């Protein structure tokens, strides 16, 4: 089959930098998926994205779809012809729909008798003819939250489209998108090469743009160069560039011809908290801050210019002029904020609304203070420091620094607390209250920080569920999913022996009035356990492993986690499936039993040796299992229970549970209840 390389490039005004990588991938994946669905194959692909372009190359793309063999079953022979053997309207209509005569249909034998069949070949279409539709469908499906119009046209896209390059082999693929017709030309850098550049074939695309157009089209290669050049530029000043992954993505999306340069600022600004300086550089200017070998911030920054200037010192000077007022603002906020202690700012929180039905942030602070103190007593944290940290936790929200740099919540509070002479543990807990900020984020290190972080999240969960505002669908304005997962992570990963139901109940009790006071504990606990379920699924645990533990209605996350991990180990044992099946059988038998089941087993009523053996085995493992469970060594308990497999199997092979004699039947049910209760000390393995 004939093949040729394919190239498409869509040229636009500057694309949104934070969305460029996802647009690149959606553009390439969409075209590839549609070509594959059309039966067209290729050898390799390469995707490109720069501020003003999305592009894709495919090597050795089929020039023609393969022919498709078609089989369509028509009517049965019995209804296809009348008594005189003439075709009925049913078969004539079928033949017409297939584009053939009735005489061209084949007769095939089936289990239901002879039927008519059409067999034919549908010729494949030329790839060149398919491509315009494939590309348009891809563009229409790109993840663009807000599209825009331009000029007098009604077309909508993420940014105005300026040019379209489409080549199959060395031929232009005729197409028009957004009022722009395809050609074999691209455009170079806005300033270094503001001209049209001819591309003769797909394989020339990247190098031609690089050599003639001053454009590095590959997002990945451009990103690698930026990271390497930023590090090298910082080294010329004896410092290390701090390269944040998200910022690196954004800077890569802002530049076609990246050139790394180093600027500096006055050392007096180093008196300002490092996080404020970094935030100012990263968030507002897209600069990379620098540190020394010990990690202390240094008075240099690396920035990426989109121009290779003949006078780089002028470019550096311009960027230094831009950053200086930003840093001066941060220094002013820092000095001004320090004049008012955090404790004096707490009253101002009365003017900041948390949620209409749950009151102000000040009201929330008092609740957090109470909840955190309650938790501190249970985890051996300093109650005094914990309650002080909780009282001051939100005070930085009314500082100028946090108003300007919102990502410094908690960070600024820690610095101001230290400047006010607060205990270091108080300052640390203020910082740690927002941890973990998301999946993969670090957890609070101090116990006071754990208590405040838990209290904050429990207040949100109990309050919002209590007024009937849980998350719905994709709407979660108070980030309750993240809050629930944060609570679980802190308790489990920091090995805190806390009861979630008790904590939620206490937190709910701090609110003045909750419409759903009676249901809030159960709803929040079940919601959190649902997050637990997703957590284990992400970790690769089978769903039924967690469900076997959840069936016990436990509410201590750490205990649940230990049981789940023990059941996961148990499920790998050779005996697991047989014992799970036996437990399922026992569960069903006990559920159907009409009589009250005794907890006492009378060995004098045994009629079969299998009963005696099972009873002896249960007595033998009972103490070890109970002691292991009490010590939370659930793996040891289940390992001991695994030894019961043979005697349990023998019991079901040799013993009729529902004996005619009611005493014997009751005794056998009691024996099975004893077996099940032993397993239920760890988990309901019948779920497995």
C-alpha positions as CSV (number, residue, x, y, z in Angstrom):
1,X,0.0,0.0,0.0
2,X,1.3,3.5,-0.9
3,X,2.4,5.7,2.0
4,X,3.6,9.3,2.6
5,X,4.5,11.5,5.4
6,X,1.8,13.9,6.8
7,X,2.2,17.3,8.3
8,X,-0.3,19.7,9.8
9,X,0.4,23.0,11.5
10,X,-2.3,25.4,12.7
11,X,-0.9,28.9,13.2
12,X,-2.7,31.3,15.6
13,X,-2.3,34.3,17.8
14,X,-0.5,33.5,21.1
15,X,-2.1,30.5,22.7
16,X,-2.9,30.4,26.5
17,X,0.4,29.3,28.0
18,X,-1.1,27.2,30.9
19,X,-3.1,25.2,28.4
20,X,-0.6,24.8,25.6
21,X,0.7,21.3,26.5
22,X,-2.8,19.9,26.9
23,X,-3.9,21.5,23.6
24,X,-0.9,19.9,21.9
25,X,-1.7,16.5,23.2
26,X,-5.5,16.8,22.5
27,X,-4.8,18.0,19.0
28,X,-2.3,15.1,18.2
29,X,-4.3,12.4,20.0
30,X,-7.6,13.5,18.3
31,X,-6.1,13.2,14.8
32,X,-4.3,10.0,15.5
33,X,-7.4,8.4,17.1
34,X,-9.6,9.3,14.1
35,X,-7.1,8.1,11.6
36,X,-6.8,4.8,13.4
37,X,-10.6,4.5,13.6
38,X,-10.7,5.0,9.8
39,X,-8.3,2.0,9.4
40,X,-5.3,4.1,8.5
41,X,-1.9,3.3,9.9
42,X,1.5,5.1,10.2
43,X,4.9,4.3,11.5
44,X,5.7,7.1,14.0
45,X,4.3,10.5,15.1
46,X,5.8,13.6,16.6
47,X,3.8,16.5,18.1
48,X,4.8,20.1,18.4
49,X,3.5,23.2,20.2
50,X,4.8,26.7,20.5
51,X,3.2,30.0,21.5
52,X,1.7,30.5,18.0
53,X,1.3,27.0,16.6
54,X,0.0,23.4,17.1
55,X,1.5,20.8,14.8
56,X,1.8,17.1,14.1
57,X,3.9,14.9,11.8
58,X,3.2,11.3,10.9
59,X,5.7,9.2,9.0
60,X,4.5,6.7,6.4
61,X,0.8,7.3,6.6
62,X,-1.4,5.1,4.4
63,X,-2.6,7.0,1.4
64,X,-5.7,4.9,1.1
65,X,-8.1,3.1,3.4
66,X,-8.1,-0.7,3.1
67,X,-11.2,-2.1,1.2
68,X,-13.9,-3.2,3.5
69,X,-15.6,-6.6,3.1
70,X,-19.3,-6.3,3.7
71,X,-21.8,-9.0,4.7
72,X,-25.5,-8.2,5.2
73,X,-28.1,-10.8,5.9
74,X,-31.3,-10.3,4.1
75,X,-34.7,-11.9,4.5
76,X,-35.3,-15.7,4.8
77,X,-35.8,-17.5,1.5
78,X,-39.3,-18.5,2.7
79,X,-40.4,-14.9,2.6
80,X,-38.1,-13.7,-0.2
81,X,-40.1,-15.3,-2.9
82,X,-43.9,-15.9,-3.5
83,X,-45.6,-19.2,-4.5
84,X,-44.6,-18.6,-8.1
85,X,-41.0,-18.0,-7.2
86,X,-41.1,-14.3,-7.9
87,X,-39.1,-11.9,-5.6
88,X,-41.2,-10.2,-2.9
89,X,-41.1,-6.5,-2.1
90,X,-39.0,-7.3,1.0
91,X,-36.2,-8.9,-0.9
92,X,-36.3,-6.3,-3.7
93,X,-36.0,-3.5,-1.1
94,X,-33.1,-5.3,0.5
95,X,-31.3,-5.8,-2.8
96,X,-31.9,-2.2,-3.8
97,X,-30.4,-1.0,-0.4
98,X,-27.3,-3.1,-1.2
99,X,-27.1,-1.6,-4.8
100,X,-27.4,-5.0,-6.5
101,X,-30.1,-7.2,-8.2
102,X,-31.9,-9.9,-6.4
103,X,-30.1,-12.4,-8.6
104,X,-26.7,-11.2,-7.1
105,X,-27.7,-12.3,-3.6
106,X,-26.2,-15.5,-2.2
107,X,-28.2,-18.2,-0.4
108,X,-26.7,-19.5,2.9
109,X,-27.8,-22.2,5.3
110,X,-28.5,-21.3,8.9
111,X,-30.0,-23.1,11.9
112,X,-33.3,-21.5,11.0
113,X,-33.1,-22.6,7.4
114,X,-31.9,-20.9,4.2
115,X,-31.5,-17.1,4.1
116,X,-30.3,-14.6,1.5
117,X,-27.0,-12.8,2.0
118,X,-25.3,-9.9,0.3
119,X,-21.5,-10.0,0.1
120,X,-19.5,-7.2,-1.4
121,X,-16.5,-4.9,-1.1
122,X,-16.6,-1.3,-0.1
123,X,-13.6,0.4,-1.6
124,X,-11.5,2.5,0.8
125,X,-11.4,6.2,0.5
126,X,-8.3,8.3,-0.2
127,X,-6.6,9.6,2.9
128,X,-6.4,13.0,1.3
129,X,-10.2,13.2,1.1
130,X,-10.7,12.1,4.7
131,X,-8.2,14.4,6.4
132,X,-10.2,17.7,6.3
133,X,-13.1,16.1,8.2
134,X,-10.8,14.4,10.6
135,X,-8.9,17.6,11.4
136,X,-12.1,19.7,11.8
137,X,-13.7,17.1,14.1
138,X,-10.5,17.2,16.2
139,X,-10.5,21.0,16.4
140,X,-14.1,21.0,17.4
141,X,-13.4,18.6,20.3
142,X,-10.3,20.4,21.8
143,X,-10.6,21.1,25.5
144,X,-11.2,24.8,25.2
145,X,-13.3,26.2,28.1
146,X,-13.9,29.5,26.5
147,X,-13.8,30.1,22.7
148,X,-13.5,33.4,21.0
149,X,-14.6,35.0,17.7
150,X,-12.6,37.4,15.6
151,X,-13.2,39.6,12.6
152,X,-16.7,39.4,11.0
153,X,-16.8,35.6,11.0
154,X,-18.9,33.4,13.4
155,X,-16.2,30.8,13.7
156,X,-15.0,30.2,17.3
157,X,-11.6,28.9,18.5
158,X,-9.3,29.4,21.4
159,X,-7.4,32.2,19.5
160,X,-7.7,33.8,16.0
161,X,-6.3,31.4,13.3
162,X,-3.7,33.0,11.0
163,X,-2.4,30.2,8.8
164,X,-2.8,26.5,7.9
165,X,-0.1,24.2,6.7
166,X,-1.2,20.7,5.5
167,X,1.1,18.4,3.5
168,X,0.6,14.8,2.5
169,X,3.9,13.8,0.9
170,X,4.8,17.0,-1.1
171,X,1.2,17.8,-1.9
172,X,-1.0,20.4,-0.1
173,X,-4.1,18.8,1.3
174,X,-7.0,21.2,0.3
175,X,-8.9,22.3,3.3
176,X,-10.3,25.5,4.9
177,X,-10.7,26.0,8.7
178,X,-11.8,29.2,10.3
179,X,-11.7,31.0,7.0
180,X,-8.0,30.1,6.4
181,X,-7.1,27.9,3.4
182,X,-4.3,25.3,3.6
183,X,-0.9,25.9,1.9
184,X,2.7,24.8,2.2
185,X,4.0,27.8,4.2
186,X,4.5,28.5,7.9
187,X,5.7,31.6,9.7
188,X,8.8,32.3,11.6
189,X,9.6,34.2,14.9
190,X,7.7,37.5,15.2
191,X,10.9,39.5,15.3
192,X,13.8,37.3,14.2
193,X,12.0,35.9,11.1
194,X,8.7,37.7,10.5
195,X,8.1,36.1,7.1
196,X,6.5,33.1,5.4
197,X,8.6,30.0,5.2
198,X,8.0,27.3,2.6
199,X,7.9,23.7,3.9
200,X,8.4,21.2,1.1
201,X,7.8,18.0,3.1
202,X,6.9,16.9,6.6
203,X,10.4,15.7,7.5
204,X,11.8,19.2,6.8
205,X,9.4,20.9,9.2
206,X,11.3,21.0,12.5
207,X,14.7,21.8,11.1
208,X,13.4,24.4,8.6
209,X,11.6,26.3,11.4
210,X,14.7,26.1,13.6
211,X,17.2,27.2,10.9
212,X,15.1,29.7,8.9
213,X,12.4,30.7,11.4
214,X,14.1,31.0,14.8
215,X,11.4,28.7,16.2
216,X,12.0,25.6,18.4
217,X,8.7,23.9,17.5
218,X,9.1,20.9,19.9
219,X,7.6,21.7,23.4
220,X,9.7,18.9,25.0
221,X,13.0,20.0,23.4
222,X,12.4,23.6,24.2
223,X,11.6,22.8,27.8
224,X,14.8,20.8,28.2
225,X,16.8,23.6,26.7
226,X,15.2,26.2,29.0
227,X,15.8,24.1,32.1
228,X,19.4,23.4,31.1
229,X,20.2,27.0,30.1
230,X,18.5,28.4,33.3
231,X,20.7,26.2,35.4
232,X,23.9,27.1,33.5
233,X,23.1,30.8,33.6
234,X,22.6,30.6,37.4
235,X,25.9,28.8,37.8
236,X,27.7,31.8,36.2
237,X,26.7,33.7,39.4
238,X,27.6,30.9,41.7
239,X,23.9,30.2,42.5
240,X,21.3,27.5,41.8
241,X,18.1,28.2,39.8
242,X,14.9,27.0,41.5
243,X,12.8,25.5,38.7
244,X,9.2,24.8,39.6
245,X,7.6,22.3,37.2
246,X,4.4,24.2,36.6
247,X,6.4,27.4,36.0
248,X,8.7,25.6,33.6
249,X,5.7,24.5,31.6
250,X,4.4,28.0,31.5
251,X,7.7,29.6,30.5
252,X,8.1,26.9,27.8
253,X,4.7,27.9,26.4
254,X,5.6,31.6,26.3
255,X,8.8,31.3,24.2
256,X,9.6,30.2,20.7
257,X,13.4,31.1,20.8
258,X,14.4,30.9,24.5
259,X,17.4,32.7,25.8
260,X,18.3,32.4,29.5
261,X,19.6,35.6,31.2
262,X,20.4,36.5,34.8
263,X,19.2,39.6,36.6
264,X,19.9,40.8,40.1
265,X,18.3,42.9,42.9
266,X,19.4,44.7,46.0
267,X,20.4,42.5,49.0
268,X,18.2,44.6,51.3
269,X,15.2,42.7,49.9
270,X,16.5,39.5,51.4
271,X,15.1,40.7,54.7
272,X,11.6,39.8,53.3
273,X,10.5,36.2,53.8
274,X,11.9,34.1,50.9
275,X,8.5,32.7,50.0
276,X,7.2,36.2,49.3
277,X,10.2,37.1,47.1
278,X,9.8,33.7,45.2
279,X,6.1,34.2,44.8
280,X,6.6,37.7,43.4
281,X,9.2,36.4,40.9
282,X,7.4,33.2,39.9
283,X,3.7,34.2,39.9
284,X,3.9,37.7,38.6
285,X,7.1,37.8,36.4
286,X,7.6,34.2,35.4
287,X,11.2,34.3,36.7
288,X,13.2,31.5,38.3
289,X,14.5,32.5,41.8
290,X,17.9,31.4,42.9
291,X,19.4,29.9,46.1
292,X,22.8,29.0,47.4
293,X,24.0,25.5,48.1
294,X,22.3,25.5,51.5
295,X,19.0,26.6,49.9
296,X,19.0,30.2,51.1
297,X,17.5,32.7,48.6
298,X,20.0,34.8,46.7
299,X,19.7,38.3,45.0
300,X,19.6,36.9,41.5
301,X,16.9,35.6,39.2
302,X,17.0,33.8,35.9
303,X,14.5,34.8,33.2
304,X,13.9,33.5,29.7
305,X,13.8,36.1,26.9
306,X,12.1,35.3,23.6
307,X,14.7,37.3,21.7
308,X,18.4,36.8,21.2
309,X,19.4,40.4,21.7
310,X,22.6,41.9,20.5
311,X,22.6,43.9,23.7
312,X,21.5,41.5,26.4
313,X,22.5,43.9,29.1
314,X,19.7,46.2,28.1
315,X,17.2,43.3,28.3
316,X,18.5,42.4,31.7
317,X,18.3,46.0,32.9
318,X,14.7,46.2,31.7
319,X,13.7,43.1,33.7
320,X,15.5,44.3,36.8
321,X,13.5,47.6,36.6
322,X,10.3,45.5,36.4
323,X,11.0,43.2,39.4
324,X,12.2,46.0,41.7
325,X,8.8,47.6,42.3
326,X,7.3,44.1,42.9
327,X,10.0,43.3,45.5
328,X,9.6,46.8,47.0
329,X,5.8,46.1,47.5
330,X,6.6,42.8,49.2
331,X,9.1,44.6,51.5
332,X,6.6,47.3,52.3
333,X,3.8,44.8,53.1
334,X,6.3,42.9,55.3
335,X,7.3,45.9,57.3
336,X,3.8,47.3,57.6
337,X,2.2,44.1,58.6
338,X,4.8,43.5,61.3
339,X,3.6,46.6,63.1
340,X,0.3,44.9,64.0
341,X,0.6,41.6,65.9
342,X,-1.3,38.6,64.6
343,X,-3.3,38.4,67.8
344,X,-4.6,41.9,67.3
345,X,-5.8,41.0,63.8
346,X,-8.1,38.1,64.9
347,X,-11.0,40.5,65.8
348,X,-10.9,41.7,62.1
349,X,-11.9,38.2,61.0
350,X,-15.4,39.0,62.3
351,X,-15.8,41.1,59.1
352,X,-14.8,38.2,56.8
353,X,-17.6,35.8,55.9
354,X,-16.8,32.1,55.9
355,X,-20.3,30.9,54.9
356,X,-23.6,32.5,55.5
357,X,-25.1,29.8,57.7
358,X,-21.8,29.0,59.4
359,X,-20.8,32.5,60.3
360,X,-17.6,34.5,59.9
361,X,-14.0,33.3,59.8
362,X,-13.8,34.5,63.4
363,X,-16.6,32.1,64.3
364,X,-14.7,29.4,62.5
365,X,-11.5,30.2,64.4
366,X,-13.2,29.7,67.7
367,X,-14.5,26.3,66.6
368,X,-11.1,25.2,65.2
369,X,-9.5,26.2,68.5
370,X,-11.9,24.0,70.5
371,X,-11.6,21.0,68.0
372,X,-7.8,21.3,67.8
373,X,-7.5,21.4,71.6
374,X,-9.7,18.3,71.8
375,X,-7.5,16.4,69.3
376,X,-4.3,17.6,71.0
377,X,-5.2,15.8,74.2
378,X,-5.6,12.6,72.3
379,X,-2.3,12.7,70.3
380,X,0.0,14.0,73.1
381,X,0.4,17.5,71.6
382,X,0.7,20.6,73.6
383,X,-2.9,21.7,74.1
384,X,-1.8,25.3,75.0
385,X,0.4,25.7,71.8
386,X,-2.3,24.0,69.7
387,X,-5.1,26.2,70.8
388,X,-2.9,29.3,70.4
389,X,-1.9,28.3,66.9
390,X,-5.6,27.6,66.0
391,X,-6.6,31.1,67.4
392,X,-3.9,32.8,65.2
393,X,-4.2,30.4,62.2
394,X,-6.4,32.6,60.0
395,X,-5.1,36.0,61.2
396,X,-2.8,36.4,58.2
397,X,-5.8,36.5,55.9
398,X,-6.2,40.2,56.8
399,X,-2.6,41.1,56.2
400,X,-1.5,43.1,53.2
401,X,1.0,40.4,52.3
402,X,-1.6,37.7,51.9
403,X,-4.0,40.0,50.2
404,X,-1.4,40.6,47.5
405,X,0.1,37.1,47.5
406,X,-2.8,34.7,48.3
407,X,-0.6,31.6,48.0
408,X,1.3,32.8,51.2
409,X,-1.6,31.9,53.5
410,X,-0.1,30.1,56.5
411,X,3.5,30.8,55.3
412,X,3.1,34.5,56.1
413,X,1.4,33.7,59.3
414,X,4.4,31.6,60.5
415,X,6.8,34.5,59.8
416,X,4.5,37.1,61.5
417,X,4.1,34.7,64.5
418,X,7.8,34.4,64.9
419,X,8.3,38.2,64.5
420,X,5.6,38.6,67.3
421,X,7.7,36.3,69.6
422,X,5.2,33.4,69.6
423,X,6.4,30.0,70.5
424,X,8.1,28.2,67.5
425,X,5.7,25.3,67.8
426,X,2.8,27.8,67.4
427,X,4.4,29.3,64.3
428,X,5.1,25.9,62.8
429,X,1.4,24.8,63.4
430,X,0.2,27.9,61.6
431,X,2.3,27.0,58.6
432,X,1.2,23.3,58.6
433,X,-2.5,23.9,58.9
434,X,-3.0,23.8,55.1
435,X,-1.0,20.5,54.7
436,X,-1.6,18.4,52.7
437,X,-2.7,21.0,50.1
438,X,-3.4,18.2,47.6
439,X,-2.6,14.7,46.4
440,X,1.1,14.0,46.9
441,X,1.7,17.1,49.1
442,X,3.6,16.6,52.4
443,X,1.9,16.2,55.7
444,X,2.2,18.3,59.0
445,X,5.3,17.3,60.9
446,X,4.4,18.6,64.3
447,X,1.6,17.2,66.4
448,X,0.3,20.7,67.0
449,X,0.2,21.2,63.2
450,X,-1.6,17.8,62.8
451,X,-4.2,18.9,65.3
452,X,-4.9,22.3,63.7
453,X,-4.9,20.8,60.2
454,X,-7.4,18.1,61.2
455,X,-9.6,20.6,63.1
456,X,-9.8,23.0,60.1
457,X,-10.9,20.2,57.8
458,X,-13.3,18.6,60.3
459,X,-15.0,22.0,60.9
460,X,-15.6,22.3,57.1
461,X,-16.9,18.8,56.7
462,X,-19.2,18.8,59.8
463,X,-20.5,22.3,59.1
464,X,-21.2,22.0,55.4
465,X,-22.7,18.5,55.6
466,X,-24.6,19.7,58.7
467,X,-26.4,22.4,56.7
468,X,-27.0,20.1,53.8
469,X,-24.3,21.3,51.4
470,X,-22.2,18.3,50.6
471,X,-20.3,18.2,47.2
472,X,-22.6,17.5,44.3
473,X,-21.2,16.1,41.0
474,X,-18.3,18.2,39.9
475,X,-19.2,21.1,42.3
476,X,-17.1,21.2,45.4
477,X,-16.6,24.9,46.3
478,X,-15.2,24.2,49.7
479,X,-12.9,21.4,48.5
480,X,-14.5,18.8,50.9
481,X,-13.2,15.9,48.8
482,X,-9.7,17.1,49.4
483,X,-10.5,17.8,53.1
484,X,-11.8,14.3,53.7
485,X,-8.7,12.7,52.0
486,X,-6.4,15.1,54.0
487,X,-8.0,13.9,57.3
488,X,-7.5,10.3,56.3
489,X,-3.9,10.8,55.2
490,X,-2.9,12.6,58.4
491,X,-4.5,10.0,60.6
492,X,-3.2,7.0,58.7
493,X,0.2,8.2,57.6
494,X,1.0,9.8,60.9
495,X,-0.4,6.7,62.8
496,X,-2.9,8.6,65.0
497,X,-5.2,6.4,67.0
498,X,-8.3,8.6,66.4
499,X,-12.0,7.8,65.9
500,X,-13.4,9.6,62.9
501,X,-17.0,9.3,64.1
502,X,-16.1,10.8,67.5
503,X,-14.1,13.6,65.9
504,X,-16.9,14.6,63.5
505,X,-19.4,14.4,66.4
506,X,-17.3,16.8,68.5
507,X,-16.7,19.1,65.5
508,X,-20.5,19.2,64.7
509,X,-21.1,20.0,68.4
510,X,-19.1,23.3,68.1
511,X,-21.6,24.7,65.6
512,X,-24.5,26.7,67.1
513,X,-27.2,24.9,65.1
514,X,-27.0,22.4,62.2
515,X,-30.2,21.5,60.3
516,X,-28.9,17.9,59.9
517,X,-27.3,17.5,63.4
518,X,-28.7,13.9,63.7
519,X,-27.3,12.7,60.4
520,X,-24.1,14.6,60.1
521,X,-21.8,12.1,61.7
522,X,-22.9,9.2,59.6
523,X,-22.9,11.2,56.4
524,X,-19.4,12.6,56.9
525,X,-18.0,9.2,58.0
526,X,-19.5,7.4,55.0
527,X,-18.3,10.2,52.7
528,X,-14.8,9.9,54.1
529,X,-14.9,6.1,53.7
530,X,-15.9,6.5,50.1
531,X,-12.7,8.6,49.6
532,X,-10.8,5.7,51.4
533,X,-12.2,3.3,48.8
534,X,-10.9,5.4,45.9
535,X,-7.6,5.8,47.7
536,X,-7.1,2.0,47.9
537,X,-8.3,1.6,44.3
538,X,-5.6,4.1,43.2
539,X,-3.1,2.1,45.2
540,X,-4.0,-1.1,43.3
541,X,-6.1,-2.9,45.9
542,X,-9.1,-4.9,44.7
543,X,-12.3,-3.2,45.7
544,X,-13.6,-6.2,47.7
545,X,-10.5,-6.1,50.0
546,X,-11.5,-2.7,51.4
547,X,-15.2,-3.7,51.4
548,X,-14.5,-6.7,53.5
549,X,-13.2,-4.3,56.2
550,X,-15.8,-1.6,55.6
551,X,-18.5,-4.3,56.3
552,X,-17.5,-4.2,60.0
553,X,-18.6,-0.5,60.3
554,X,-15.4,0.6,61.8
555,X,-14.6,4.3,62.2
556,X,-10.9,4.4,63.1
557,X,-9.0,5.1,59.9
558,X,-5.6,3.8,61.1
559,X,-7.2,0.6,62.3
560,X,-9.1,0.2,59.0
561,X,-5.9,0.7,57.1
562,X,-4.0,-2.0,59.0
563,X,-6.9,-4.4,58.5
564,X,-7.1,-3.7,54.7
565,X,-3.4,-4.3,54.3
566,X,-3.6,-7.6,56.3
567,X,-6.6,-8.8,54.2
568,X,-4.6,-7.9,51.0
569,X,-1.8,-10.1,52.2
570,X,-4.2,-12.8,53.3
571,X,-5.9,-12.8,49.8
572,X,-2.6,-13.8,48.3
573,X,-2.5,-17.1,50.3
574,X,-3.4,-20.4,48.7
575,X,-6.1,-21.0,51.4
576,X,-7.8,-17.6,50.9
577,X,-10.3,-18.4,48.2
578,X,-11.5,-21.6,49.9
579,X,-11.9,-19.8,53.3
580,X,-13.7,-16.9,51.6
581,X,-16.1,-19.2,49.9
582,X,-16.7,-21.1,53.2
583,X,-17.3,-17.8,55.0
584,X,-19.8,-16.9,52.4
585,X,-21.5,-20.2,52.8
586,X,-21.5,-19.8,56.6
587,X,-22.9,-16.3,56.3
588,X,-25.8,-17.5,54.1
589,X,-26.6,-20.4,56.4
590,X,-26.7,-18.2,59.5
591,X,-28.8,-15.6,57.7
592,X,-31.4,-18.2,56.8
593,X,-31.5,-19.8,60.2
594,X,-35.0,-19.3,61.7
595,X,-34.0,-20.2,65.3
596,X,-32.0,-18.0,67.6
597,X,-28.3,-19.0,67.4
598,X,-26.6,-19.8,70.6
599,X,-23.0,-18.7,71.3
600,X,-22.3,-21.8,73.3
601,X,-21.2,-25.1,71.6
602,X,-21.9,-28.4,73.4
603,X,-19.3,-31.0,72.3
604,X,-21.5,-33.8,73.8
605,X,-23.9,-33.2,70.8
606,X,-21.3,-33.9,68.1
607,X,-22.2,-36.8,65.9
608,X,-19.5,-36.5,63.3
609,X,-15.7,-36.5,63.8
610,X,-15.5,-33.4,61.5
611,X,-17.5,-31.4,64.1
612,X,-15.1,-32.5,66.8
613,X,-12.1,-31.5,64.6
614,X,-13.5,-28.1,63.7
615,X,-14.3,-27.3,67.3
616,X,-10.9,-28.3,68.5
617,X,-9.2,-26.3,65.8
618,X,-11.3,-23.2,66.7
619,X,-10.4,-23.6,70.3
620,X,-6.8,-24.0,69.4
621,X,-6.6,-20.7,67.3
622,X,-9.1,-18.6,69.3
623,X,-6.7,-17.2,71.9
624,X,-3.9,-16.4,69.4
625,X,-6.4,-14.7,67.0
626,X,-7.9,-12.6,69.8
627,X,-4.6,-11.6,71.2
628,X,-3.3,-10.7,67.7
629,X,-6.4,-8.6,67.1
630,X,-6.0,-6.8,70.4
631,X,-2.4,-6.0,69.4
632,X,-3.7,-4.8,66.0
633,X,-1.5,-7.5,64.4
634,X,-4.2,-8.5,61.9
635,X,-1.7,-10.2,59.5
636,X,-0.8,-12.7,62.3
637,X,-4.5,-13.2,63.1
638,X,-5.4,-14.0,59.5
639,X,-2.3,-16.2,59.1
640,X,-3.5,-18.2,62.1
641,X,-7.0,-18.4,60.7
642,X,-5.7,-19.7,57.3
643,X,-4.7,-22.9,59.1
644,X,-8.4,-23.7,59.4
645,X,-8.9,-24.4,55.7
646,X,-8.7,-28.2,55.8
647,X,-11.0,-28.7,58.8
648,X,-13.6,-26.3,57.4
649,X,-13.6,-28.1,54.1
650,X,-14.0,-31.4,55.8
651,X,-16.8,-30.1,57.9
652,X,-18.8,-29.1,54.9
653,X,-18.0,-32.3,53.1
654,X,-19.1,-34.6,56.0
655,X,-21.7,-32.7,58.1
656,X,-25.3,-31.8,57.3
657,X,-25.8,-28.5,59.2
658,X,-29.6,-28.5,59.0
659,X,-30.0,-31.8,60.9
660,X,-33.5,-33.1,61.8
661,X,-32.8,-33.0,65.5
662,X,-33.2,-29.3,66.5
663,X,-30.6,-29.5,69.3
664,X,-28.0,-30.9,66.9
665,X,-28.9,-28.3,64.3
666,X,-28.6,-25.5,66.8
667,X,-25.2,-26.8,68.0
668,X,-23.9,-26.9,64.5
669,X,-25.1,-23.4,63.8
670,X,-23.4,-22.2,67.0
671,X,-20.2,-23.9,65.8
672,X,-20.4,-22.0,62.5
673,X,-21.2,-18.8,64.3
674,X,-18.0,-19.3,66.4
675,X,-16.0,-19.8,63.1
676,X,-17.5,-16.7,61.6
677,X,-17.0,-14.5,64.7
678,X,-13.3,-15.4,64.7
679,X,-12.9,-14.1,61.2
680,X,-15.2,-11.1,61.8
681,X,-12.7,-9.9,64.4
682,X,-10.5,-8.9,61.4
683,X,-12.8,-8.6,58.4
684,X,-15.8,-10.1,56.6
685,X,-13.8,-12.2,54.2
686,X,-17.0,-13.6,52.7
687,X,-16.9,-10.4,50.6
688,X,-13.8,-11.7,48.9
